Amino acid sequence: MSVTARPAVRADVDAIHERLLRFGRHIGHPDWVSAAPDALGHALFGATPSGFAHVAQHEGKIVGVALWFLSFNFWMAQPILYLEDLFVDAEARGLGAGEALMRALAVEAQARDCAWMDWIVLTENGGGQRFYDRLGAKLQPEWRLWRLEGEALAALAGERPGQ
């Protein structure tokens, strides 16, 4: 039986959350996942969703997940599909689940008139980088991810620590 990918539904929230926990363990950062299933369900399926999900299934069981949201390029006046997380269970790797998810997102991006798809990959994730390269994706070496968080974010917003 082949692997299929489809948009997630509310009943998939626990399976999606479990994949997030597995992903965190896989990359050595289980503490990065702080969202509870209820919060994840609200973010994906609430009145105004903050993001979207697709799941990969094999033999009726969810074996992978792609979490994404829309960004926007004002220079082109077109949306950008931003892939936040892609994870396939270890036992399902090599079955085509990752490619099925990426193909489903490419279809989604085309349907939404997206200019392109973006994502970042941890530098130590060589397997992921090789996978994306095989799909035809190209590393954008001229761009660097910047982040403002914690005390620096609060300071810029005008808050004092402990406020």
Backbone as ProteinMPNN parsed JSONL, in Angstrom:
{"seq_chain_A": "MSVTARPAVRADVDAIHERLLRFGRHIGHPDWVSAAPDALGHALFGATPSGFAHVAQHEGKIVGVALWFLSFNFWMAQPILYLEDLFVDAEARGLGAGEALMRALAVEAQARDCAWMDWIVLTENGGGQRFYDRLGAKLQPEWRLWRLEGEALAALAGERPGQ", "coords_chain_A": {"N_chain_A": [[0.85, -1.192, 0.0], [0.536, 2.224, -0.811], [1.93, 5.405, 0.278], [-0.004, 8.143, 1.291], [-0.877, 11.626, 1.251], [-2.648, 14.153, 2.972], [-4.771, 17.01, 3.765], [-4.798, 17.882, 7.195], [-7.205, 17.051, 9.753], [-9.307, 17.99, 12.54], [-9.446, 15.725, 14.208], [-6.942, 14.653, 13.956], [-5.181, 15.889, 15.652], [-3.908, 14.869, 18.055], [-2.179, 12.944, 16.957], [-0.59, 14.576, 15.361], [0.577, 16.19, 17.327], [2.045, 14.23, 18.687], [3.909, 13.628, 16.67], [5.312, 16.028, 16.623], [6.533, 15.919, 19.148], [8.147, 13.658, 18.768], [9.778, 14.628, 16.723], [11.139, 16.687, 18.066], [12.628, 15.112, 19.89], [14.117, 13.666, 18.029], [15.829, 15.585, 16.874], [17.273, 16.238, 19.034], [16.255, 18.097, 20.826], [14.002, 17.949, 22.774], [12.783, 19.647, 24.565], [11.968, 21.865, 23.166], [9.366, 21.677, 22.314], [6.59, 22.967, 23.523], [3.908, 23.308, 23.325], [0.631, 22.291, 24.158], [-1.647, 19.637, 23.227], [-4.293, 20.717, 23.034], [-3.848, 23.488, 22.618], [-2.481, 23.371, 20.219], [-4.48, 22.277, 18.589], [-6.317, 24.398, 18.642], [-4.778, 26.37, 17.357], [-4.547, 25.282, 14.806], [-7.174, 24.637, 14.024], [-8.989, 26.458, 15.011], [-11.244, 29.343, 15.144], [-9.909, 31.339, 13.684], [-7.452, 30.163, 12.109], [-3.954, 29.832, 12.782], [-2.078, 28.453, 11.459], [-1.445, 25.585, 9.343], [-1.846, 22.083, 8.564], [-0.668, 19.083, 7.085], [-0.98, 15.587, 6.754], [0.753, 12.48, 6.462], [-0.125, 9.244, 5.467], [0.112, 5.738, 5.944], [-0.961, 2.584, 5.267], [-3.336, 3.208, 6.615], [-2.487, 4.506, 8.908], [-1.213, 7.399, 10.528], [1.885, 8.622, 9.611], [3.537, 10.718, 9.244], [4.044, 14.309, 9.224], [3.411, 17.614, 8.07], [3.791, 20.902, 8.879], [2.632, 24.135, 8.34], [2.438, 27.583, 7.226], [1.089, 30.648, 5.877], [2.995, 33.193, 4.488], [3.939, 36.444, 3.25], [4.936, 38.077, 0.276], [5.618, 41.229, -0.373], [6.846, 42.568, -2.454], [6.237, 41.123, -4.68], [3.575, 40.85, -4.362], [2.342, 38.467, -3.59], [1.413, 35.434, -1.893], [3.502, 33.372, 0.245], [4.272, 30.05, 0.825], [5.174, 28.802, 3.819], [7.029, 26.319, 5.161], [7.052, 25.039, 8.248], [7.611, 22.78, 9.877], [8.589, 19.471, 9.094], [8.133, 16.122, 9.457], [8.802, 12.677, 9.495], [7.956, 9.512, 10.691], [10.435, 7.301, 11.993], [10.274, 4.563, 11.229], [8.867, 4.752, 8.895], [10.351, 6.047, 7.052], [11.728, 6.318, 3.83], [9.618, 5.242, 2.513], [8.318, 7.084, 1.02], [6.847, 9.048, 2.266], [7.723, 11.635, 3.05], [8.156, 12.836, 0.545], [5.543, 12.667, -0.456], [4.223, 14.413, 1.28], [5.576, 16.84, 0.703], [4.895, 17.093, -1.976], [2.116, 17.413, -1.758], [2.087, 19.879, -0.448], [3.241, 21.462, -2.423], [1.224, 21.386, -4.352], [-0.745, 22.689, -2.864], [0.494, 25.211, -2.591], [0.554, 26.04, -5.26], [-2.217, 26.158, -5.765], [-2.921, 28.27, -4.132], [-1.72, 30.376, -5.326], [0.928, 30.925, -4.639], [4.148, 32.447, -4.581], [6.438, 31.013, -4.048], [7.844, 28.325, -2.056], [9.155, 28.278, 1.22], [11.561, 27.294, 3.716], [13.479, 26.39, 6.626], [16.424, 24.556, 7.527], [18.008, 22.695, 9.998], [21.502, 23.033, 10.488], [22.923, 20.705, 11.08], [21.33, 18.721, 10.056], [21.845, 16.741, 7.843], [20.624, 14.669, 6.369], [18.039, 15.659, 5.889], [18.721, 17.894, 4.332], [19.845, 16.659, 2.073], [17.563, 15.308, 1.161], [15.814, 17.473, 0.481], [17.359, 18.637, -1.506], [17.287, 16.614, -3.449], [14.662, 16.927, -4.237], [14.799, 19.163, -5.739], [15.0, 21.606, -4.524], [16.663, 24.633, -3.573], [19.388, 25.822, -1.697], [19.53, 28.948, -0.084], [22.0, 30.867, 0.08], [22.528, 33.555, 0.483], [20.88, 34.579, 2.403], [20.273, 35.01, 5.882], [19.007, 33.755, 8.874], [17.518, 35.702, 11.349], [16.797, 36.416, 14.75], [14.743, 37.746, 17.297], [14.245, 37.6, 20.641], [13.056, 36.736, 23.98], [14.574, 38.589, 26.596], [15.693, 40.588, 24.982], [13.684, 41.026, 23.084], [11.614, 41.913, 24.751], [12.844, 44.229, 25.734], [13.095, 45.81, 23.423], [10.426, 46.203, 22.916], [9.876, 47.924, 24.881], [9.544, 47.103, 27.466], [10.541, 46.46, 30.82], [12.81, 44.139, 32.318], [11.23, 41.598, 34.215], [8.821, 42.856, 34.461]], "CA_chain_A": [[0.0, 0.0, 0.0], [1.357, 3.422, -0.932], [1.757, 6.493, 1.232], [-0.8, 9.255, 0.796], [-0.85, 12.829, 2.085], [-3.918, 14.873, 2.925], [-4.89, 18.043, 4.797], [-5.174, 17.368, 8.511], [-8.499, 17.397, 10.342], [-9.206, 18.143, 13.993], [-9.222, 14.415, 14.836], [-5.521, 14.311, 13.815], [-4.355, 16.732, 16.522], [-3.042, 14.085, 18.935], [-1.129, 12.336, 16.127], [0.305, 15.667, 14.972], [1.338, 16.546, 18.524], [3.014, 13.154, 18.915], [4.998, 13.798, 15.698], [6.134, 17.148, 17.091], [7.363, 15.419, 20.249], [9.16, 12.779, 18.166], [10.711, 15.482, 15.993], [11.992, 17.311, 19.073], [13.587, 14.097, 20.352], [14.969, 13.31, 16.895], [16.859, 16.604, 16.668], [17.969, 16.46, 20.294], [15.689, 19.245, 21.544], [12.621, 17.655, 23.174], [12.26, 20.772, 25.344], [11.468, 22.917, 22.283], [7.917, 21.51, 22.13], [5.885, 23.347, 24.754], [2.47, 23.384, 23.047], [-0.233, 21.168, 24.518], [-2.525, 19.295, 22.1], [-5.422, 21.647, 22.919], [-3.365, 24.727, 22.01], [-2.183, 23.044, 18.827], [-5.776, 22.153, 17.923], [-6.87, 25.741, 18.47], [-3.974, 27.074, 16.353], [-4.795, 24.706, 13.486], [-8.582, 24.468, 13.66], [-9.831, 27.455, 15.662], [-12.004, 30.241, 14.268], [-8.938, 31.974, 12.782], [-6.24, 29.335, 12.208], [-2.643, 30.472, 12.641], [-1.273, 27.607, 10.6], [-2.118, 24.467, 8.696], [-1.109, 20.827, 8.63], [-0.951, 17.937, 6.225], [-0.457, 14.356, 7.339], [1.023, 11.36, 5.565], [-0.667, 7.99, 5.987], [0.522, 4.473, 5.354], [-1.799, 1.512, 5.807], [-4.337, 3.786, 7.499], [-1.876, 5.094, 10.109], [-0.438, 8.614, 10.292], [3.317, 8.352, 9.758], [4.297, 11.94, 9.027], [3.301, 15.56, 9.321], [3.988, 18.867, 7.582], [3.119, 22.058, 9.48], [2.964, 25.261, 7.492], [1.6, 28.783, 7.289], [1.294, 31.558, 4.759], [3.672, 34.465, 4.649], [3.572, 37.267, 2.101], [5.992, 38.848, -0.353], [5.005, 42.466, -0.836], [7.459, 42.973, -3.715], [5.538, 40.407, -5.745], [2.156, 40.837, -3.999], [1.91, 37.07, -3.607], [1.717, 34.689, -0.668], [4.598, 32.405, 0.306], [3.971, 28.933, 1.71], [6.335, 28.582, 4.682], [7.027, 25.029, 5.841], [7.652, 25.184, 9.579], [8.132, 21.492, 10.33], [8.285, 18.267, 8.344], [8.677, 14.977, 10.189], [8.305, 11.354, 9.143], [8.36, 8.499, 11.665], [11.633, 6.557, 11.581], [9.927, 3.309, 10.558], [8.211, 5.036, 7.615], [11.284, 6.715, 6.138], [12.029, 5.511, 2.655], [8.365, 4.806, 1.884], [7.789, 8.166, 0.19], [5.977, 9.938, 3.038], [8.224, 13.004, 2.945], [7.868, 13.334, -0.797], [4.093, 12.843, -0.568], [3.882, 15.648, 1.989], [6.083, 17.979, -0.055], [4.078, 17.191, -3.192], [0.828, 17.994, -1.341], [2.3, 21.303, -0.17], [3.453, 22.12, -3.709], [-0.119, 21.546, -4.915], [-1.376, 23.749, -2.054], [1.129, 26.481, -2.952], [0.062, 26.408, -6.592], [-3.635, 26.513, -5.656], [-3.023, 29.561, -3.437], [-0.944, 31.331, -6.118], [2.142, 31.292, -3.912], [5.324, 32.703, -5.408], [7.363, 29.919, -3.772], [7.812, 27.726, -0.718], [10.377, 28.492, 1.995], [11.733, 26.601, 4.988], [14.86, 26.334, 7.083], [16.863, 23.229, 7.939], [19.134, 22.746, 10.92], [22.759, 22.767, 9.782], [23.365, 19.325, 11.296], [20.378, 17.793, 9.458], [22.327, 16.406, 6.5], [19.634, 13.857, 5.682], [17.002, 16.567, 5.409], [19.271, 18.709, 3.255], [19.941, 15.809, 0.875], [16.19, 15.072, 0.709], [15.31, 18.668, -0.201], [18.148, 18.788, -2.725], [16.742, 15.66, -4.425], [13.389, 17.459, -4.738], [15.074, 20.316, -6.59], [15.071, 22.836, -3.732], [17.987, 25.253, -3.578], [19.815, 26.589, -0.526], [19.629, 30.377, -0.342], [23.128, 31.241, 0.93], [22.609, 34.996, 0.733], [19.978, 34.937, 3.486], [20.585, 34.515, 7.218], [17.882, 33.87, 9.801], [17.741, 36.526, 12.538], [15.729, 36.214, 15.723], [14.665, 38.617, 18.466], [13.448, 36.854, 21.613], [13.358, 36.89, 25.398], [14.81, 39.923, 27.151], [15.919, 41.544, 23.897], [12.368, 41.331, 22.528], [10.925, 42.733, 25.752], [13.498, 45.543, 25.798], [12.72, 46.575, 22.238], [9.013, 46.555, 23.07], [9.781, 48.945, 25.919], [9.309, 46.505, 28.784], [11.713, 46.219, 31.662], [12.823, 42.763, 32.829], [10.449, 41.348, 35.426], [7.596, 43.666, 34.434]], "C_chain_A": [[0.886, 1.243, 0.0], [1.052, 4.429, 0.171], [0.945, 7.587, 0.562], [-0.646, 10.424, 1.758], [-2.165, 13.557, 1.892], [-3.889, 16.008, 3.939], [-5.343, 17.398, 6.115], [-6.578, 17.821, 8.88], [-8.329, 17.413, 11.857], [-8.906, 16.811, 14.697], [-7.757, 13.984, 14.768], [-4.624, 15.014, 14.832], [-3.427, 15.914, 17.418], [-1.892, 13.44, 18.158], [-0.119, 13.394, 15.681], [1.184, 16.048, 16.153], [2.402, 15.497, 18.821], [4.176, 13.264, 17.943], [5.887, 14.969, 16.069], [7.068, 16.7, 18.213], [8.477, 14.518, 19.71], [10.213, 13.594, 17.427], [11.674, 16.148, 16.972], [13.044, 16.345, 19.606], [14.593, 13.767, 19.257], [16.109, 14.311, 16.704], [17.594, 16.958, 17.961], [17.469, 17.641, 21.101], [14.244, 18.975, 21.954], [11.976, 18.794, 23.947], [11.719, 21.897, 24.465], [9.961, 22.83, 22.095], [7.238, 21.822, 23.46], [4.373, 23.409, 24.557], [1.76, 22.112, 23.498], [-1.126, 20.853, 23.314], [-3.697, 20.261, 21.931], [-5.011, 22.953, 22.237], [-3.053, 24.513, 20.536], [-3.478, 22.935, 18.018], [-6.404, 23.502, 17.667], [-6.117, 26.492, 17.371], [-4.286, 26.578, 14.943], [-6.258, 24.75, 13.049], [-9.527, 25.427, 14.363], [-10.527, 28.344, 14.647], [-11.107, 30.961, 13.264], [-7.619, 31.212, 12.897], [-4.967, 30.151, 11.994], [-1.746, 29.694, 11.697], [-2.101, 26.434, 10.104], [-1.258, 23.22, 8.815], [-1.589, 19.873, 7.552], [-0.361, 16.723, 6.931], [-0.221, 13.34, 6.23], [0.511, 10.105, 6.246], [-0.118, 6.81, 5.217], [-0.259, 3.375, 6.055], [-2.76, 2.032, 6.883], [-3.803, 4.479, 8.746], [-1.095, 6.346, 9.722], [1.028, 8.318, 10.595], [4.169, 9.595, 9.55], [3.408, 13.154, 9.069], [4.116, 16.693, 8.699], [3.147, 19.993, 8.179], [3.581, 23.301, 8.731], [2.029, 26.439, 7.737], [1.89, 29.634, 6.071], [1.997, 32.813, 5.232], [3.312, 35.285, 3.415], [4.781, 38.026, 1.59], [5.35, 40.09, -0.97], [5.599, 42.933, -2.165], [6.749, 42.325, -4.89], [4.023, 40.406, -5.536], [1.577, 39.428, -4.118], [2.237, 36.413, -2.267], [2.916, 33.763, -0.865], [4.135, 31.287, 1.238], [5.247, 28.644, 2.494], [6.156, 27.266, 5.434], [7.767, 25.188, 7.155], [8.301, 23.884, 10.038], [7.685, 20.384, 9.386], [8.933, 17.118, 9.101], [7.984, 13.709, 9.732], [8.839, 10.371, 10.171], [9.518, 7.673, 11.116], [11.284, 5.307, 10.787], [9.267, 3.527, 9.194], [9.138, 5.733, 6.629], [11.652, 5.767, 5.003], [10.789, 5.005, 1.932], [7.761, 5.874, 0.963], [6.895, 9.142, 0.933], [6.418, 11.394, 2.942], [7.921, 13.612, 1.589], [6.372, 13.549, -0.991], [3.652, 14.128, 0.121], [4.342, 16.876, 1.2], [5.29, 18.183, -1.349], [2.72, 17.83, -2.86], [0.971, 19.483, -1.048], [2.558, 22.077, -1.459], [2.112, 22.362, -4.409], [-0.852, 22.673, -4.189], [-0.822, 25.119, -2.444], [0.647, 26.955, -4.323], [-1.395, 26.872, -6.535], [-3.834, 27.881, -5.01], [-2.227, 30.656, -4.145], [0.292, 31.827, -5.363], [3.297, 31.483, -4.886], [6.336, 31.569, -5.26], [7.079, 29.329, -2.41], [9.17, 27.994, -0.069], [10.376, 27.59, 3.209], [13.189, 26.701, 5.387], [15.15, 24.916, 7.554], [18.03, 23.411, 8.89], [20.413, 22.354, 10.189], [23.22, 21.326, 9.947], [22.425, 18.285, 10.689], [20.76, 17.497, 8.006], [21.328, 15.586, 5.707], [18.52, 14.711, 5.108], [17.486, 17.404, 4.242], [19.397, 17.907, 1.965], [18.556, 15.528, 0.292], [15.67, 16.272, -0.081], [16.069, 18.927, -1.5], [17.626, 17.861, -3.818], [15.427, 16.149, -5.023], [13.584, 18.643, -5.68], [15.113, 21.634, -5.844], [16.507, 23.351, -3.728], [18.22, 26.039, -2.289], [19.978, 28.051, -0.927], [20.761, 30.949, 0.521], [23.215, 32.733, 1.247], [21.718, 35.459, 1.884], [20.444, 34.308, 4.793], [19.376, 34.76, 8.111], [18.308, 34.7, 11.016], [16.559, 36.332, 13.461], [15.876, 37.216, 16.864], [13.742, 37.93, 19.447], [13.833, 37.237, 23.038], [13.519, 38.33, 25.834], [15.027, 40.969, 26.07], [14.599, 41.962, 23.25], [11.605, 42.247, 23.473], [11.524, 44.139, 25.815], [13.114, 46.403, 24.601], [11.267, 47.021, 22.302], [8.802, 47.59, 24.17], [9.496, 48.402, 27.304], [10.636, 46.387, 29.528], [11.659, 44.785, 32.151], [12.029, 42.642, 34.124], [9.147, 42.124, 35.474], [6.393, 42.814, 34.181]], "O_chain_A": [[1.875, 1.304, 0.731], [0.06, 4.317, 0.89], [1.178, 7.92, -0.6], [-0.326, 10.239, 2.932], [-2.727, 13.578, 0.797], [-3.084, 15.987, 4.869], [-6.169, 16.485, 6.125], [-7.073, 18.834, 8.387], [-7.337, 16.914, 12.388], [-8.177, 16.793, 15.689], [-7.366, 13.04, 15.455], [-3.421, 14.755, 14.868], [-2.248, 16.25, 17.526], [-0.762, 13.394, 18.644], [1.081, 13.123, 15.631], [2.395, 16.212, 16.003], [3.533, 15.837, 19.168], [5.32, 13.022, 18.329], [7.098, 14.914, 15.854], [8.247, 17.055, 18.229], [9.622, 14.613, 20.152], [11.403, 13.287, 17.497], [12.882, 16.173, 16.738], [14.21, 16.709, 19.757], [15.783, 13.607, 19.527], [17.235, 13.915, 16.404], [18.429, 17.861, 17.983], [18.181, 18.139, 21.973], [13.343, 19.698, 21.528], [10.75, 18.899, 23.982], [11.067, 22.806, 24.979], [9.335, 23.83, 21.746], [7.305, 21.033, 24.403], [3.632, 23.549, 25.53], [2.229, 21.001, 23.25], [-1.338, 21.72, 22.466], [-4.06, 20.592, 20.802], [-5.734, 23.466, 21.383], [-3.331, 25.376, 19.704], [-3.562, 23.439, 16.898], [-6.965, 23.735, 16.596], [-6.732, 27.17, 16.548], [-4.291, 27.362, 13.994], [-6.555, 24.882, 11.862], [-10.743, 25.236, 14.321], [-10.418, 28.129, 13.44], [-11.504, 31.169, 12.117], [-6.762, 31.579, 13.7], [-4.912, 31.036, 11.141], [-0.759, 30.229, 11.192], [-3.289, 26.311, 10.404], [-0.072, 23.305, 9.134], [-2.758, 19.867, 7.168], [0.649, 16.833, 7.626], [-0.901, 13.34, 5.204], [0.687, 9.922, 7.451], [0.089, 6.872, 4.005], [-0.223, 3.252, 7.279], [-2.969, 1.393, 7.914], [-4.581, 4.985, 9.555], [-0.396, 6.357, 8.708], [1.372, 7.835, 11.674], [5.393, 9.533, 9.666], [2.186, 13.057, 8.966], [5.343, 16.722, 8.792], [1.93, 20.027, 7.999], [4.777, 23.496, 8.514], [0.979, 26.307, 8.367], [2.83, 29.366, 5.323], [1.634, 33.409, 6.246], [2.472, 34.867, 2.618], [5.563, 38.56, 2.377], [4.631, 40.003, -1.965], [4.925, 43.625, -2.928], [6.666, 42.907, -5.972], [3.272, 40.009, -6.427], [0.492, 39.22, -4.662], [3.201, 36.781, -1.596], [3.287, 33.424, -1.989], [3.654, 31.564, 2.337], [6.273, 28.287, 1.916], [5.24, 27.123, 6.244], [8.971, 25.443, 7.171], [9.426, 23.896, 10.536], [6.539, 20.365, 8.935], [10.137, 17.135, 9.358], [6.762, 13.657, 9.597], [10.027, 10.384, 10.492], [9.574, 7.383, 9.921], [11.927, 5.016, 9.778], [9.125, 2.58, 8.421], [8.75, 5.984, 5.488], [11.857, 4.571, 5.209], [10.892, 4.408, 0.86], [6.815, 5.604, 0.223], [6.247, 9.98, 0.307], [5.587, 12.287, 2.771], [7.483, 14.758, 1.493], [5.972, 14.521, -1.631], [2.801, 14.851, -0.397], [3.589, 17.838, 1.048], [5.046, 19.317, -1.761], [2.238, 18.688, -3.599], [0.075, 20.265, -1.364], [2.139, 23.229, -1.579], [1.896, 23.426, -4.991], [-1.501, 23.509, -4.818], [-1.58, 26.075, -2.607], [0.368, 28.138, -4.513], [-1.764, 27.857, -7.174], [-4.808, 28.573, -5.307], [-2.08, 31.754, -3.608], [0.651, 33.002, -5.443], [3.409, 30.773, -5.886], [7.012, 31.203, -6.221], [6.182, 29.78, -1.698], [10.205, 27.942, -0.733], [9.32, 27.168, 3.68], [14.039, 27.057, 4.571], [14.244, 24.173, 7.932], [18.941, 24.193, 8.619], [20.404, 21.441, 9.363], [23.847, 20.776, 9.042], [22.689, 17.087, 10.793], [20.095, 17.94, 7.07], [21.192, 15.78, 4.499], [18.103, 14.51, 3.967], [16.756, 17.607, 3.272], [19.092, 18.414, 0.886], [18.388, 15.509, -0.928], [15.146, 16.111, -1.183], [15.484, 19.386, -2.481], [17.528, 18.261, -4.978], [15.105, 15.834, -6.169], [12.641, 19.076, -6.343], [15.247, 22.686, -6.469], [17.451, 22.573, -3.865], [17.368, 26.813, -1.851], [20.509, 28.348, -1.997], [20.49, 31.469, 1.603], [23.908, 33.125, 2.186], [21.795, 36.617, 2.294], [20.955, 33.188, 4.797], [18.795, 35.846, 8.101], [19.337, 34.426, 11.632], [15.439, 36.108, 13.003], [16.981, 37.496, 17.331], [12.575, 37.694, 19.134], [14.801, 37.962, 23.267], [12.708, 39.19, 25.49], [14.598, 42.113, 26.219], [14.421, 43.131, 22.906], [11.017, 43.24, 23.045], [10.795, 45.124, 25.936], [12.839, 47.594, 24.752], [10.917, 48.09, 21.801], [7.689, 48.076, 24.369], [9.231, 49.173, 28.226], [11.699, 46.234, 28.927], [10.57, 44.257, 32.38], [12.145, 43.482, 35.017], [8.432, 42.043, 36.472], [5.275, 43.326, 34.126]]}, "name": "protein", "num_of_chains": 1, "seq": "MSVTARPAVRADVDAIHERLLRFGRHIGHPDWVSAAPDALGHALFGATPSGFAHVAQHEGKIVGVALWFLSFNFWMAQPILYLEDLFVDAEARGLGAGEALMRALAVEAQARDCAWMDWIVLTENGGGQRFYDRLGAKLQPEWRLWRLEGEALAALAGERPGQ"}
